[in-house]
Amino acid sequence: MCTTMAAETATSIRGAVGDSVPHDSGQLHVSGDATYTDDILEPKNLLHLAVGLSSKPHARIRHMDFAAVLQAPGVVSVITADDIPGANNFGPVVADDPILAPMLVEYAGQPMFAVAARTIDQARKAARLAVIDYEELDAILDPIAAVEAESFVLPSETLKRGDSDTAIKAAAHRLQGEMTLGGQDQFYLEGQIAMALPVEGGDMFVYSSTQHPGEVQHLVSTALGTKSKDVVVECRRMGGAFGGKESQPAQIACIAAIMAKVTGRPCKLRLDRDDDMLMTGKRHDFEIKYDVGFDDDGRIEGIDFMFASRCGMSADLSGAINDRTMFHCDNAYFLEHITIVSHRCKTNTVSNTAFRGFGGPQGMFAIENVVDDIARHLGKDPLTVRRLNFYGIDERNTTHYLQTIEDNILNE
């Protein structure tokens, strides 16, 4: 009896490994019926927003003249940092990321003000009519210049195991090199967007295309000077994100909610693609230096890495991203003697952010290039050099951050 019941239960289970299970929104996606934030029915009296972006990478704002903006067709309101009722910050870790520039711009593309109008075209055209008087300041644009100027968003970090200096000097062969690793835009198909609706009791309802609704809720409430319970955030679905909608959507949602608070009307901010790419962060690009010592076969005996990442004008998620670069720069290789220095560079560029891999690919890129350089130097097959440096099973099986490697199948 028990055997029969077990057999019947096993055959009735659905959704197990090996079954073909349709995505719950698959039909909606392929038919074009899936509802994204911009597809949600727009409420009566909705205002459309556009942002005015800095044309300078580093400057004080002497004066902003909105006369022509306010006289433009359809314009209802303009807000600046002075109109924010709460905290002017959407930084998820460090409070160093202003929603609207507080009379100081730190990258070209930084939002300085927002315009509300009856249509999106009216708002975007009006935003370009503002006259901005800048006092330009010196700008740091690349990581190496930032290192030389000791310009960092967070303190530099060092991770060390063994004595890499002695090991490198004692090795039969030694190579030094530099490499530049670029960043990429996430290029989600659905751009950054939020729609904020004032509701009863002074509360705010926000539709946001975000990977982190809770963080958006917290930062919108902080910007409005209210409590988190007074803000509801809903994300029905996203049209792509890849890390680009982890911290960045909070700024979009905050601007929409602040304008909704100021005007008392629903407000939608849907960024133009050009503005989106100027305003929002990308994958961190890096300048990388290495110094490696190795034997005649290509086994690494000691290595030093220097990673300098372009974090941009604020910390955003750069601490964790750069930490992960340090943790992943071994990839699959045992590095007994290693020193890693990681600089989190403050530059007058857009603040870089999460992207698939979250710092890991940059670390792996570095060590794989080193292995290739070793193979070229010795005239050996790169795969042979890689296999020689793989983590072992019972020995040579501890990472530089002291984790024992388990279930190693590299050599199978």
N, C-alpha and C positions, 0 to 999 in steps of 0.2 A: 504493500500500500504506500509506504513512504517513497519507494523507488519510483512508482508510477506518478505520484504527485510531483516529485523532483523533475521527472522527465517532462511532464506537462508544463511546469513552471519555466523550464529552460526553453521550450519551444515557443512560449508566449512572450518572452522578453523581446522588446524592440529597441533599436538604437544602440545595439552592442557593436563592438569592434568588428569591422568587415561589412556591416550593413550600409547601404546607400541611403543616407538620411538627408532630405532636402533642407537647405537653409530656410529658416522660418520667414525670411524676407526675400528669398530668391526670386519668386515670381513677381513680386512688386518691383524689384530692381530691374529685371530684364524687360518688364512691360512699361517702365517709366512711371509707375503709379506710386513709388515710394516717396513719402513725404519728408523733405529736408526743411531746415529752418526757413529758407526763403519761400517755401511752398505753403507754409502755414497761412491760413486765412488772415488777412491783415485787418486789424480793428479800425473802427471809425476814427477819424482825426489823426491817423498815423503820420508822424513826421519822419522824413528820411534824412540821414546824417551823412556828412562827409568830413574828413579831417584835413587840416592845413599842416603840411609837413615842412620841416626845416630844409633849406637848401645849403646849409653850412654844416660841416662836421663838428665844429666847436666854436661857439660864439655866445656872447651875452646878447640878450634881446633888449635893445634900448627902448623900443616902442613898437606896438602893433596897431595899425590903423585899419579899422573895420568899416569905415564909412561906406565904401563901395560895396562891401559884402552885404551890409544891412539894407542897402537900397536895391539890391539885385532882386529879380522876380522870384516870388515864392518864399523868400527867406523869412523865418519866424524868430530865430534866436542864434546867438553865438555864445559859446562858453570857452573860458580859459581856466588855467589852474586856480585862479582866484575864486571861481564859482564852485569848486569842489567842497561840499559841506563837511566831509570827513578827512581821511588821510589821502594825500596825493601819492599813492603807492600801489603797484600791483606786483611787486617782487615777491616770489613765493617763499624764499628763504631769508634773504636780506632785504630790508626796506630801503632799497636804493634805486628803484625803477619807477619814475614818476609816470602817472597816467597821462598828464599833459605837462609839457616842459615848463618849469617854474622860472621863466625869464633867463634860463640857461639851456642851450641845446648842446648835446654831446655826441650826436651823429647826424649825418645827412639822411633825412627821412623821419626824424623824430617828430611826433605829433605835438603841435603847439596850441591848437584850438580846434574846436568842432563847430560845424554849421548845421542848423536844422532848417529844412525847407519842405515844401509840400510834395516835391518829387525828388527822386534821386539825382536826376540830371541837373535840376536847379541847385541842389546842395553842392554837387561836385564843381559846377561852374563857378558858383559864388565863392567857394573856398579858395579859388585861385586869384581872387581879386584883392585879397588882403595885401597891405603894404607893410613889410617888416624891415625895421631898421636894426641891423646887426652891428655889434662890435666883435670882429673876428679875433679868435684866440688861436694859439699854436695847437696843432692837432697831431696826435700820435695814431698812426694808421696801421702799423704792422707789428707783429709780436716781438721781433728782434729789437725794434726801436723802443718798445715798451720795457723789455728786459734791461736795456741800457739806461733807461730813465727810471727804472725801478717803479714802474706803473703797473699795479696789480689790483684786481677786484677782490682777491682773497690772498692770504699768505701763501708763499711757495711751500711745497712739501718735498720731503726727501724720504725715500725708502731704501734701506741698505741691508744686504746680507753678505757675510763674509768680508773679504778684503779684496775688492776689485782692483784697486790701484796696484797692489803687489802682484796679483795674478796676471794682470795685463802686461806689466813690465817683465815678468818672468817667462811669458809665453814665447814660443818659437816664432810666431807671426803676430803682427799687429796691424790693424786697419782703423782708420778714422774716416768718418764721412758725415755728410749733411743731406737732408732731404726735406722737401716742401710737400705737404699734403693739403690739398684744397678742400673746401667745404662744398656742400650742395644744398639747394633749396628743396624742401619737402614736396612742393608742388602738388599738394592735395587738389583733387578736381573741384571740390566745393571750397571756396575761399572762406576767409574769416568772416563771421557774421554773428550778430546778436540782435534780439528784439526785446525791449524792456517795456512792461506795462504796469503803470501805477494801479494799485488795487486798494480796496478799502482799508482804513486804519493806518494809512501811510506806508503800507507794505509794498513790495516790488516783486513782480513775477518776471523772470528772465528766461527767454529761449536762447540757448547758446550752443553752438557747434563746438563741443569741448570734450577732451579726454578726461577732464577732472572737474565735474560739476560741483563737488564739495568745495574745492579751492575757489572756484568762481563765486560761489555763494558767500564764502568768508570775505573775499576781497571786495566784492560789490557792497556788502554790508559795511565794511570798514570805510570804504570811500563815501558812502552815504551817511556815515555817522550813526548807524543803527546797529541792531544785533542780528546775528546770523538767522535767528528764527523769523525775522521780518522779511527775509528774502527767500524766494523759491526759485530754483534753477532746474530747467528741464532740457535734456538733450534727447530728442527722439531718435536721431541717428546722425552719423557724420559721413560726409562724402570724402573720406580720406583724412589722414592726420599725420601718421608716421612720426609722432613726437612733436610736430609743429603746432598741435592743439592741446599740449599739456599745460604750459604756463601762459602762452601768448593770448588765448581767448579771454583771459581775465581783463586785459586792457580794453578789448573791444566791448565786452559786457559792461565794464565800468563806465565807459564813455556814454553808451546808450542809456544806462540807468541814471547817470547824473543829469543828462539832458531831459530824460523823462521826469525827474524830480523837479528840475528848474521850470519846465514848461507845463507840467501836469498832464502831459499827453503821451501816448505810446510813441516809442522811438525805435527805429531800426537802423543799425549801422552795418552795411554790407560793403566791405572794402573792394574797391577797384583792384584788379589783379596787379597792376603796376604799384599801387600804394601798398598792397599786401606784401609784395616782395621787398619793397623798400623798408617798411615798418618792422617786419617780423624776423626773428632770428633763424639761422640756418644751422647745419652741422658745423661744429668747431673745426676750423682749419689749424694746422700745426706747422711749426718749424721744429725739426728734430735733428739732434746731433748724437753721434755715437762714437765710442772708442772701445774696440774689442780686441782681445788677445785669444789665440787659438793654436792648436797643435798642428802637426803635419797632415793629419787626417781631416782636420776641420772641426774638431770638437772644441766648443767654446770653453775657455778656462776663466775668463773674466770679462765683464762688460759694463760700461757706463752709458747711461742714456740721459739726454736733456730734452725734455718736451716743453715747448713754449706754445700755448694755444691762444688764439685770438678770441677772447671771451666777449669783447665788445665793451659797452659803456657801463654794464652792471653785472652783478654776480649771476642772476637767474639760477640755472641749475648747474653752473660750471664747476662747482666744488665736487659734486658726485660724478660728473662726467669725466673730469680730469683724474679723479681717484681711480675710476675704472680703467682709464688708459694705463695708469701705472700697474694695475693688477693684471691686465691682459697682455702686457708687452713680453711675456714669456711664450704666449700662445701654447705650443705643445712641447716646449723645450726646457730642459733642466738647466738652470743658470745658477751655478753654485756660488759664484762671487759676482755680485751685481750692486750697482748704485744707480738709483733713478732720482733725478731732480725734475720736478714739475712746476712750471711757472703758469699762473692763471692771469693772463695779461689783460690789463685795462687799456682799451683802444677807443678812439673816437669813431667807432663803427657800430652797426646794429648789434644788440646783445644776442649772442648766439645761444642756442637752446638745445632741447632734446631732439634726437633723430635716431632712427633705428640703430641699435647697437650701443648707443649711449656712451660713447668714448671707447668701447672695446675695439672696434675696427681700426682705430688710429694706432692703438698699441700693437695690434697684430701686424699691421702694415709695416711698422718699424722693424720688428724682429725678423719678419720674412725678407725684407730688403737686406738686412744684415747677413742672413744666411746665404742669400744669392750672391752678395759681394764676396763672402768667404769662398764660395764655390768657384767663382770666376778667378779669384786670386790664386787658388790652388790648381785650377784647371780640372776640377772634379765635377761629377754629375751632382747637380743641386739636390736631387732626391737622396743620394747617398749621404750627403752632409746632413740633410734633415733627419734621416733615420738615425744617424750617429748621435744626434743631440736630443732625440725623443726622451720624454720621461720614461723611467724604468718601472718595473713592477715591485720589486722588494728593496731596491736601492735607487738612488737618484730619482726619488719619487716625492719630493717635498717642494712646494712652490716657494717663491721668494717671500710670500706672506705667510709661510709656515703652515700651509694646508697639505695634508697627506693625500696624494692622488689615489683614488680607488677606482676599481672597474676599468682599468686602463686597457683598451683594445687597439692601441695605435699600431702594434706590430702584427695584428691578426690578419 
